[in-house]
Amino acid sequence: EIVMTQSPATLSASPGETVTLSCRASQSVSRNLAWYQQTPGQAPRLLIYGTSTKGAGVPARFSGSGSGTDFTLTISSLQPEDFAVYFCQHYNAWTPWTFGQGTKVEI
Amino acid sequence: QVQLHESGPGLVKASETLSLTCTVSGGSISDENYYWGWIRQPPGKGLEWIGTAYSVGSTHYNPSLNRRVTVSVDTANNQLSLTLTSVTAGDSGVYYCARHRGAYISGYYNPSYFDHWGQGTLVTVSS
């Protein structure tokens, strides 16, 4: 099983700031990585797949990068609705599919 | 726009069987571009993939749950189902169904990321 490790666990920021979240895989997943956003009481929402491709309706301030084992999600100019928990997930073939433990972005 | 809606009992007794249904609307569960999966989230914790099924019959399960879980697709009713046997308190949490996008990965067509999710249903296992 591929273990996904996210850091930091909690990130404090202010509206308008740019933040970077990290996700590390225990072995290479190529670029087969997705990011999700979850706000309190809601289901996760797909933000990014294929490391850097935005999902439908995802604002331009969200961007992803990386390959192999190290990935980042960058949120530029934080908006109030961006304060949420973010999860990464690998899908590098059948192994099974696992998620990181999440990074909470708080005000 | 595809929508998914989970339904089932919110309370299950320990050692019994949990059964949930996910009704898909706005799209066909037989669409060969997609698989259909279940993910759960214990209160205040992260996400755990449970299992995934394809309309033409293939299934994939998390090895940690493999012997207790069954996921199946009902194409006639456009529904996905989950059965989890011998539940314990550790099986409590919010259960989500999700559309699991198919993609070619390393030359094979496999499930990849989850592009649409249901709102989730809370399941509590009582002793």
Interface residues (C-beta under 8 A of the other chain):
Chain A: E1 N32 A34 Y36 Q42 A43 P44 R45 L46 Y49 G55 A56 F87 Q89 Y91 N92 A93 W94 P96 W97 T98 F99 G100 Q101 G102
Chain B: G46 L47 E48 W49 H60 Y61 N62 P63 Y96 R101 A103 I105 S106 Y108 N110 P111 S112 Y113 F114 D115 H116 W117 G118 Q119 G120
